[in-house]
C-alpha cells in the first residue's frame, strides 16, 4: 500500500436521530460535527436518515400491501371492448 494517498481510517459515530440509535465504528468519512461518546471521548458524527432502529422491516412495523387483484381489477375496468 502506498503511503500518503489513502484517507485516514478512524473511529466515527453513525447516528440515527429518528430511531435514537448510534453506533461507533471505523470509517474514512469526514464530518465537522462531533459528539461525546459513552467512553468520554469526542468523535466525528454522521447523521443518517434510516438505520435498523428506524427501518420498518427491522422494527416489525412493516405493512404488507395486498396487491393481489389490483391488476385484474384495472384490466377489467379499462379493458378495450373488442
trRosetta pair geometry for C-beta under 8 A, 3 or more apart (Angstrom, degrees):
i j d omega theta_ij theta_ji phi_ij phi_ji
1 6 6.9 -14 178 -24 116 141
2 5 5.0 24 97 18 115 124
2 6 7.6 144 75 -23 75 94
6 9 7.7 -15 140 -28 114 99
6 28 7.9 -94 167 -118 83 139
7 28 4.1 91 98 -167 126 119
7 30 7.9 -118 -167 -41 128 105
8 28 6.7 146 75 -134 43 75
9 26 5.9 42 168 166 89 112
9 27 7.3 -137 -146 128 67 10
9 28 5.4 -41 -93 -76 64 83
10 26 6.6 -157 115 -145 13 82
10 27 7.5 -39 64 62 54 50
10 28 7.8 95 20 -104 70 41
10 44 7.8 77 98 19 116 116
11 24 6.0 5 -170 -178 108 98
11 25 7.3 168 -144 97 64 21
11 26 5.6 -53 -90 -94 47 68
11 43 5.3 -77 117 -127 101 128
12 24 7.6 167 84 -150 31 57
12 25 6.5 -28 64 73 76 67
12 26 6.9 99 16 -142 83 23
12 27 4.4 -55 31 42 136 108
12 29 6.0 86 -142 65 174 94
12 31 7.3 115 -145 10 112 118
12 43 6.2 169 -126 165 27 112
12 44 5.2 -33 -125 76 85 96
12 45 7.5 154 -175 -99 74 24
12 46 6.1 27 164 -5 119 110
13 22 5.4 7 -178 -178 107 115
13 23 7.1 160 -152 79 62 35
13 24 5.3 -32 -96 -95 76 69
13 35 5.4 -80 61 57 152 123
13 37 6.2 -172 -74 -82 132 107
13 43 4.9 114 -18 95 101 124
13 44 7.1 -176 28 91 78 44
13 45 4.6 -26 75 -107 106 75
13 46 7.2 173 89 24 53 67
14 22 6.8 168 85 -152 45 64
14 23 5.4 -11 58 58 93 87
14 25 6.5 -7 3 27 109 111
14 27 7.8 82 -50 -17 107 149
14 45 7.8 152 -94 -160 19 61
14 46 5.2 -25 -109 69 67 100
14 48 5.7 23 -177 -17 99 123
14 51 7.4 138 133 -93 111 134
15 21 7.3 164 -153 91 53 49
15 22 4.2 -13 -105 -103 80 99
15 35 7.0 87 -44 -18 144 165
15 45 5.5 3 -1 -169 124 110
15 46 7.1 159 22 77 75 45
15 47 5.4 -38 75 -104 94 61
15 48 7.0 163 74 18 38 79
16 19 4.2 10 115 40 125 105
16 20 7.5 -45 94 13 81 16
16 21 4.6 6 52 60 108 94
16 22 7.2 -163 24 -73 63 51
16 47 7.7 119 -101 -161 27 64
16 48 5.4 -42 -85 71 76 94
16 49 7.8 2 -130 109 84 13
16 50 6.8 36 -131 -157 121 15
16 51 3.8 -116 -54 11 145 122
16 53 5.4 163 75 55 143 116
16 54 5.5 -158 164 -1 135 121
17 20 7.3 22 -171 -76 33 47
17 47 5.9 2 -23 -147 110 112
18 49 7.7 29 1 -175 127 46
18 50 7.5 -20 49 -98 134 55
18 53 8.0 160 90 102 75 99
18 54 4.6 65 97 -114 110 155
19 50 7.9 84 -21 -148 122 47
19 51 5.7 -118 36 57 147 100
19 52 7.9 139 173 82 171 41
19 53 3.0 129 157 110 141 106
19 54 3.4 -125 -57 -46 109 93
20 53 7.0 -127 59 151 53 144
21 51 5.7 -136 84 81 130 140
21 52 7.6 -116 135 67 166 71
21 53 3.4 161 -21 -13 152 162
21 54 7.3 -151 18 -25 124 89
22 35 7.6 -107 -148 110 157 158
22 45 7.8 -40 -139 -137 126 108
23 51 7.9 172 -1 -159 117 149
24 37 5.8 46 -78 -128 136 144
24 43 6.6 103 -128 39 104 172
27 46 7.8 -44 73 -2 156 144
29 44 7.9 -160 104 113 80 134
29 46 5.8 18 117 -70 139 148
30 44 6.6 -81 -159 -167 44 166
31 34 7.6 153 103 -68 105 52
31 44 4.1 140 54 -180 101 110
31 45 6.0 -116 108 64 157 40
31 46 5.4 -152 -58 -74 141 73
32 44 7.9 70 13 -136 8 103
33 44 6.9 98 80 -157 54 66
33 45 5.2 -62 109 57 101 95
33 47 7.9 8 68 -20 150 100
34 42 4.9 34 165 174 129 105
34 43 6.4 161 -153 83 83 26
34 44 5.7 -60 -99 -98 71 40
34 45 6.1 124 -146 -2 19 93
35 42 7.1 168 82 -149 26 68
35 43 6.3 -27 61 63 75 76
35 45 4.1 63 -7 -55 114 135
36 40 6.9 -17 -174 -152 103 28
36 41 7.3 170 -148 92 65 24
36 42 5.3 -41 -93 -93 65 73
37 40 7.3 -41 76 23 70 21
37 41 5.7 -7 44 65 106 74
37 42 7.4 171 3 -103 80 22
37 43 5.5 33 -31 7 119 117
48 51 5.7 90 91 -55 130 98
50 54 5.5 -124 -140 84 66 108
50 55 5.3 83 173 -73 110 88
51 54 5.9 71 48 25 67 90
51 55 6.7 -128 96 -19 23 99
52 55 5.9 -46 -118 28 31 113
52 58 4.3 -128 -161 173 74 175
53 58 7.4 -45 -54 101 15 131
53 59 7.4 56 175 -74 31 105
54 59 6.9 -2 -148 -41 18 134
55 58 4.8 64 73 19 98 104
55 59 6.6 166 79 -8 46 95
56 59 5.8 -66 -130 47 30 103
56 60 7.9 -101 -177 62 57 17
56 61 4.6 -95 -139 81 83 85
56 62 4.2 121 139 -78 102 66
56 63 7.4 -43 174 -1 145 68
57 62 5.1 46 -91 -62 47 135
59 62 7.8 139 63 -29 75 74
66 69 7.7 9 145 33 99 104
67 70 5.1 -70 -165 21 63 127
67 71 7.5 45 159 -21 94 91
69 72 5.4 -60 -148 45 44 112
69 73 5.7 48 154 -25 76 107
70 73 5.6 -52 -144 36 30 112
70 74 6.3 33 154 -20 63 104
71 74 5.6 -53 -149 35 32 112
71 75 6.3 30 154 -17 66 106
72 75 5.7 -54 -146 38 31 110
72 76 6.3 33 154 -20 65 106
73 76 5.7 -52 -147 36 30 112
73 77 6.2 27 156 -18 64 110
74 77 5.9 -61 -146 39 27 109
74 78 6.1 -21 172 23 66 111
75 78 6.9 -78 -131 58 21 78
75 79 5.4 49 166 -68 64 100
76 79 6.0 -27 -133 -12 19 119
